[in-house]
Each structure stands twice: as structure tokens, then as C-alpha cells.
Amino acid sequence: QVQLVESGGGSVQVGGSLKLSCIASGYDFRGCGVGWYRQVPGSDRELISSYNGGGKLYYDESVKGRFVVSLDNSENTAYLEMNDLKAEDTAVYYCATKREDATTCYWYEYWGQGTQVTVSS
């Protein structure tokens, strides 16, 4: 069973930085990578960044140039570095990864519990 545990959320002032961590057990991110989502109350969960097993990166326009996704050397831990935070970045942030077989990475199916990020003036 794949389990993802997130940490690093908290409260920060506008313009500040936070770094979120996502630790995987029973899995690593070499094959299918990691996705980062965020969700505010009453809204759909949105994909904001991803890093696949081949090193391809995606950033939503709302975070491009400010957020950085990466993996550690063991590739069982993923990070989301958030810089120049804005009030609209306030949300619950989730890491996710894909179910895989020998040849295919399927869509995001395994999820962390979420961590709250609050950005205020």
C-alpha cells in the first residue's frame, strides 16, 4: 500500500516562503513522479505543479516562477518550495502520485492527507 505523508505547512506573511515535504512509504517517485495540488473551501482541487519520473516539470501559471518542485536523492521524498507567497496561495496543499505497472503511469490515485498553508499580510 502506498502512503504519502505531508508536512511543512503553516502561516506566513505575504512575500514569505515555505517548503512542503511529502514522504512516501511503500513507494518511490522514480517511475511516475509526484503531483502537487491545492484546494480552497468550496472549490475544486487544482493541480499546480508536477515532476515526473523522467524529470519533466509542470507549473500552473499562477505559481510559475515562484514555486519549485523537486525530489531528494532517494526519491522517496518530494518537496514543494514556495516563494514570494501571495494571499491567494492560501489553501490546503496535497501531494499525490500515480498507480503504476511495468509500462504505464496511471492518473493520480494516491494522496497525502493535506497540509494547510495560510498567507496573510
CORFEN-V731333 format. One record per helix or strand of 3 or more residues. SS is the DSSP state (H for helix, E for strand). FROM is the first residue (numbers start at 1). TO is the last residue. If there is no record, write none. Layout:
ss = (SS	SS)
from = (FROM	FROM)
to = (TO	TO)
This chain:
ss = (E	E	E	E	E	E	E	E	H	E	E	E)
from = (3	10	18	34	46	57	67	77	87	91	105	115)
to = (7	13	25	39	51	59	71	82	89	100	111	120)
